């Protein structure tokens, strides 16, 4: 009987132990299952966040011709704060022109990461708006503060207890306290594009390594989008530039004479070869009266539409001043007086203006900073450089310009040839970056002068093109020649 009781007690104890162990195991298993479910839910949430972000960014690219970078950065920041449970955040992009980082998107009340704010807020109507304006206005150089450190090293920074870290600014205002902060670089092919920053998780817990990994993943994805948005901006800018150059070329072509004047005993020829960029070359023939022909060649320093418009203004002013005026120096003085007040400081116009008496063949020459014309004298089989002093239009005021300018007069004989040109001709380069030069140009002119004005232009072009070969040129080339026949 006693033995039976002992066996029963043993079995009961054993069953109790088994049930206890089973309960513990079940409880543990339930805990593991709950943890796995939580991790699964977290992964699903993270996947949804990333997929949602990618979908939103793709939507930005798909429905607009020009990327709204601000809108895209706002979406980046929305997902960054949502994913990390951050109370506020900012996206800083690097401005290569300013050589600094600036906040391009701000969410929540994001504390400035450098400087003081109390004085700025004392008179602000809206403190939150004032803080955001301050954050957006701050310029952060490479290597400066946490932003600069993240960018320089290209590594994320996680500070769980920001109040103990001396790198984190602290403010007296409670709503600007930084408790925890996370910074990740935005990078594409080892190039730092910016930095994403989030602060103060709303659940009062510090940021974790998981938050860092997820935020870096979002930043990496955003970097790709930002890089290609920049490429699209570059393409759009190139298209605008191409359009400007096309318009400028149309303006320049319209301003050039449609026909070369035909005068008894005089042969005239002109040549204009546009480069890829519009350099603003211009030439003109002006019948001043029945006895005199004005001949002009000029080069405007500006490029594109600005240069073309300045060339158009120069042409109009020159033609107005040339009317009934037989002195090229007086004409250029009048042109400079009108243009000096309105021409931009970084622009100028070099111009050569000559007046030819079509009966006596006297040639009056004035030069406003332009290349000097070459005069091939048939009777002596040689050439002379017609020199006259002068500085470019738009550089100096009335007194300085007029005191420098001089006028030279020569009388041409039958067979003589005068050639004017722009610097694009002599500065044409070959593949070895060697300039064609004035000496080669004058040799070409001298060799062809006996055959006439058109022959000079054709010979010069052929020799120059052989020299440069297939090398692309970046300045217009303009030649103008006159020959006395009888």
LUMDO-749776 format. One record per residue (C-alpha): z, y, x. Coordinates in steps of 0.02 Angstrom, whole numbers, padded with zeros to 5 digits, always signed. Layout:
N
ZYX;...
***
This chain:
486
+00000+00000+00000;+00047+00120+00138;-00109+00073+00232;-00217+00111+00081;-00137+00284+00064;-00168+00322+00247;-00349+00272+00230;-00367+00382+00075;-00288+00531+00164;-00402+00507+00312;-00556+00500+00203;-00500+00656+00110;-00471+00748+00273;-00636+00691+00341;-00727+00744+00183;-00640+00913+00189;-00693+00938+00369;-00872+00890+00328;-00875+01008+00180;-00799+01146+00285;-00927+01120+00421;-01065+01114+00292;-01001+01277+00215;-00996+01361+00384;-01169+01297+00424;-01232+01351+00254;-01154+01522+00275;-01229+01538+00448;-01398+01478+00385;-01391+01605+00244;-01352+01740+00371;-01498+01686+00479;-01612+01682+00329;-01556+01855+00276;-01583+01920+00453;-01755+01840+00461;-01798+01913+00292;-01741+02084+00351;-01845+02069+00509;-01991+02008+00404;-01972+02156+00288;-01962+02272+00439;-02121+02198+00511;-02209+02213+00344;-02149+02393+00331;-02209+02430+00506;-02376+02347+00472;-02395+02448+00312;-02353+02608+00405;-02481+02573+00542;-02615+02519+00419;-02580+02669+00311;-02591+02784+00461;-02755+02707+00520;-02826+02721+00343;-02775+02903+00331;-02849+02947+00500;-03010+02856+00456;-03014+02954+00294;-03000+03117+00391;-03151+03068+00497;-03255+03001+00353;-03252+03147+00232;-03280+03300+00337;-03413+03362+00456;-03283+03450+00562;-03117+03367+00597;-02966+03462+00532;-02854+03431+00682;-02704+03515+00600;-02716+03401+00449;-02731+03247+00558;-02579+03297+00662;-02479+03325+00503;-02518+03146+00453;-02469+03082+00625;-02302+03170+00608;-02277+03107+00429;-02289+02927+00486;-02188+02958+00643;-02039+03027+00548;-02055+02899+00408;-02060+02753+00529;-01913+02809+00636;-01811+02881+00490;-01810+03046+00583;-01750+03205+00500;-01873+03314+00596;-02012+03303+00722;-02154+03392+00811;-02319+03352+00895;-02356+03448+01055;-02534+03453+01122;-02588+03506+01295;-02697+03661+01301;-02800+03650+01461;-02849+03834+01449;-02667+03889+01437;-02608+03747+01551;-02460+03716+01437;-02399+03616+01288;-02383+03697+01117;-02319+03626+00953;-02469+03599+00840;-02374+03512+00698;-02192+03528+00644;-02094+03433+00512;-01920+03471+00447;-01802+03589+00537;-01851+03545+00714;-01738+03626+00845;-01827+03716+00988;-01814+03612+01148;-01787+03765+01257;-01727+03943+01243;-01606+04028+01125;-01625+04049+00938;-01470+04137+00873;-01535+04313+00902;-01702+04269+00825;-01621+04207+00665;-01503+04353+00637;-01630+04456+00539;-01739+04314+00474;-01764+04302+00286;-01799+04115+00299;-01711+04030+00445;-01817+03872+00431;-01979+03971+00439;-01914+04074+00584;-01867+03917+00681;-02038+03838+00650;-02126+03997+00707;-02019+03999+00864;-02057+03816+00901;-02245+03843+00877;-02243+03999+00986;-02155+03920+01135;-02260+03880+01287;-02200+03728+01385;-02276+03704+01557;-02307+03536+01641;-02146+03467+01710;-02039+03586+01606;-01898+03512+01503;-01906+03348+01410;-02084+03379+01349;-02146+03411+01526;-02049+03262+01594;-02124+03145+01464;-02299+03208+01502;-02282+03207+01691;-02217+03030+01704;-02312+02964+01553;-02160+02867+01494;-02061+02880+01332;-01884+02949+01332;-01749+02882+01215;-01583+02974+01211;-01463+02890+01091;-01318+03013+01116;-01406+03179+01142;-01246+03281+01137;-01194+03205+01303;-01361+03230+01390;-01378+03395+01485;-01568+03394+01464;-01549+03418+01276;-01516+03598+01219;-01369+03621+01102;-01347+03762+00978;-01197+03830+00886;-01282+03813+00717;-01242+03643+00641;-01416+03614+00569;-01490+03632+00744;-01380+03502+00827;-01479+03362+00909;-01385+03197+00894;-01522+03079+00949;-01697+03114+01012;-01852+03011+01050;-02007+03071+01144;-02166+02971+01175;-02325+03024+01267;-02495+03033+01183;-02616+02963+01311;-02798+02908+01320;-02867+02823+01475;-02720+02882+01581;-02745+03061+01521;-02597+03143+01434;-02653+03230+01275;-02482+03276+01208;-02307+03221+01162;-02232+03163+00995;-02048+03207+00971;-01929+03153+00832;-01745+03196+00813;-01591+03148+00711;-01615+02990+00607;-01562+03023+00428;-01452+02867+00422;-01342+02942+00560;-01380+02795+00676;-01461+02832+00844;-01642+02789+00878;-01669+02613+00944;-01788+02525+01062;-01881+02463+00907;-01906+02643+00851;-01973+02684+01024;-02098+02540+01022;-02163+02581+00850;-02176+02768+00885;-02270+02734+01046;-02391+02623+00950;-02422+02761+00825;-02443+02889+00964;-02568+02778+01054;-02671+02757+00896;-02662+02943+00861;-02718+02981+01040;-02881+02889+01011;-02914+02990+00855;-02871+03154+00940;-02982+03113+01088;-03133+03080+00978;-03093+03231+00871;-03105+03332+01031;-03272+03250+01069;-03336+03300+00899;-03277+03478+00929;-03373+03475+01094;-03529+03410+01006;-03514+03543+00871;-03492+03677+01003;-03646+03616+01096;-03745+03619+00934;-03689+03799+00904;-03738+03844+01082;-03907+03761+01062;-03935+03859+00903;-03885+04020+00990;-04006+03984+01132;-04146+03946+01010;-04116+04109+00917;-04103+04203+01082;-04265+04128+01143;-04351+04178+00980;-04287+04355+01000;-04343+04362+01181;-04516+04293+01141;-04538+04418+01000;-04497+04563+01118;-04625+04517+01249;-04797+04598+01231;-04915+04497+01123;-05064+04550+01227;-05096+04621+01400;-05176+04795+01395;-05360+04802+01445;-05394+04958+01547;-05553+05007+01639;-05543+04974+01826;-05370+04893+01813;-05321+04709+01801;-05150+04666+01729;-05065+04497+01719;-04892+04438+01668;-04799+04273+01666;-04633+04223+01588;-04560+04049+01607;-04399+04020+01510;-04265+03909+01585;-04144+03805+01482;-04024+03952+01475;-04086+04119+01413;-04068+04239+01559;-04131+04392+01469;-04292+04425+01567;-04405+04556+01492;-04567+04645+01535;-04665+04776+01442;-04820+04886+01447;-04805+05058+01365;-04954+05174+01337;-04868+05341+01367;-05027+05442+01334;-05213+05424+01363;-05193+05439+01551;-05031+05349+01592;-04965+05171+01574;-04780+05128+01585;-04741+04959+01663;-04566+04885+01650;-04481+04725+01705;-04295+04692+01679;-04159+04560+01684;-04007+04565+01570;-03851+04484+01642;-03789+04411+01477;-03836+04240+01410;-03880+04177+01237;-03888+04288+01085;-03782+04423+01168;-03905+04438+01312;-04054+04434+01194;-03980+04572+01086;-03943+04677+01241;-04122+04651+01297;-04183+04708+01127;-04076+04865+01140;-04139+04899+01316;-04319+04884+01258;-04292+05002+01111;-04202+05133+01216;-04332+05121+01355;-04477+05145+01236;-04391+05295+01155;-04357+05377+01325;-04530+05338+01393;-04619+05436+01258;-04708+05586+01338;-04606+05566+01499;-04706+05534+01659;-04556+05521+01775;-04487+05342+01785;-04326+05408+01863;-04298+05527+01718;-04330+05385+01595;-04203+05271+01678;-04075+05411+01681;-04097+05434+01494;-04081+05247+01464;-03919+05237+01563;-03843+05387+01475;-03868+05300+01307;-03820+05124+01358;-03672+05159+01473;-03551+05200+01332;-03588+05043+01230;-03629+04905+01354;-03490+04777+01384;-03396+04788+01549;-03455+04617+01605;-03639+04653+01570;-03775+04754+01654;-03964+04770+01655;-04071+04777+01811;-04236+04865+01777;-04392+04917+01872;-04495+05051+01785;-04663+05114+01849;-04787+05241+01781;-04971+05218+01829;-05101+05355+01814;-05248+05251+01756;-05373+05376+01828;-05300+05430+01995;-05206+05265+02020;-05049+05356+02074;-04899+05242+02044;-04725+05316+02020;-04583+05192+02045;-04397+05197+02000;-04280+05051+02020;-04112+05025+01932;-04040+04886+02038;-04194+04775+02016;-04293+04679+02147;-04415+04791+02243;-04600+04768+02204;-04725+04708+02334;-04882+04811+02370;-05029+04719+02450;-05150+04844+02527;-05325+04775+02533;-05389+04897+02665;-05258+04844+02792;-05238+04661+02737;-05050+04681+02734;-04911+04713+02610;-04773+04840+02592;-04610+04835+02497;-04600+04989+02385;-04422+05046+02405;-04319+05164+02299;-04131+05181+02278;-04038+05141+02117;-03900+05039+02036;-03909+04932+01880;-03898+05007+01706;-03728+05006+01623;-03625+04993+01783;-03598+05175+01827;-03575+05335+01726;-03703+05475+01717;-03657+05565+01878;-03642+05410+01987;-03801+05331+01919;-03908+05488+01933;-03847+05535+02106;-03898+05363+02169;-04067+05348+02083;-04226+05400+02174;-04412+05396+02135;-04554+05341+02249;-04741+05380+02227;-04887+05290+02307;-05075+05298+02279;-05163+05132+02254;-05338+05096+02321;-05471+04976+02258;-05418+04797+02291;-05233+04841+02303;-05111+04728+02210;-04932+04769+02156;-04817+04627+02103;-04647+04640+02018;-04531+04494+01982;-04357+04441+01927;-04233+04350+02039;-04263+04186+01948;-04425+04171+02048;-04354+04191+02223;-04192+04099+02182;-04280+03944+02116;-04201+03791+02200;-04262+03620+02254;-04165+03458+02251;-04077+03504+02415;-04011+03664+02333;-04122+03770+02447;-04191+03931+02373;-04377+03966+02375;-04336+04139+02443;-04419+04308+02461;-04517+04260+02616;-04608+04113+02534;-04639+04221+02380;-04720+04360+02482;-04827+04233+02576;-04892+04166+02410;-04930+04342+02347;-05019+04394+02507;-05126+04237+02512;-05191+04259+02333;-05200+04450+02323;-05386+04462+02370;-05428+04355+02217;-05341+04468+02091;-05187+04485+01983;-05209+04322+01887;-05241+04228+02049;-05077+04297+02120;-04980+04234+01969;-05064+04063+01970;-05043+04039+02157;-04861+04094+02152;-04820+03976+02009;-04905+03828+02092;-04821+03853+02261;-04652+03880+02181;-04666+03726+02070;-04717+03618+02217;-04563+03679+02310;-04437+03647+02170;-04517+03483+02115;-04429+03411+01964;-04268+03508+01992;-04204+03588+01834;-04194+03778+01842;-04059+03884+01762;-04135+04058+01758;-04291+04131+01682;-04439+04169+01796;-04545+04323+01762;-04692+04392+01863;-04798+04545+01832;-04951+04599+01933;-05078+04739+01930;-05238+04758+02033;-05350+04907+02056;-05530+04850+02033;-05629+05010+02066;
***
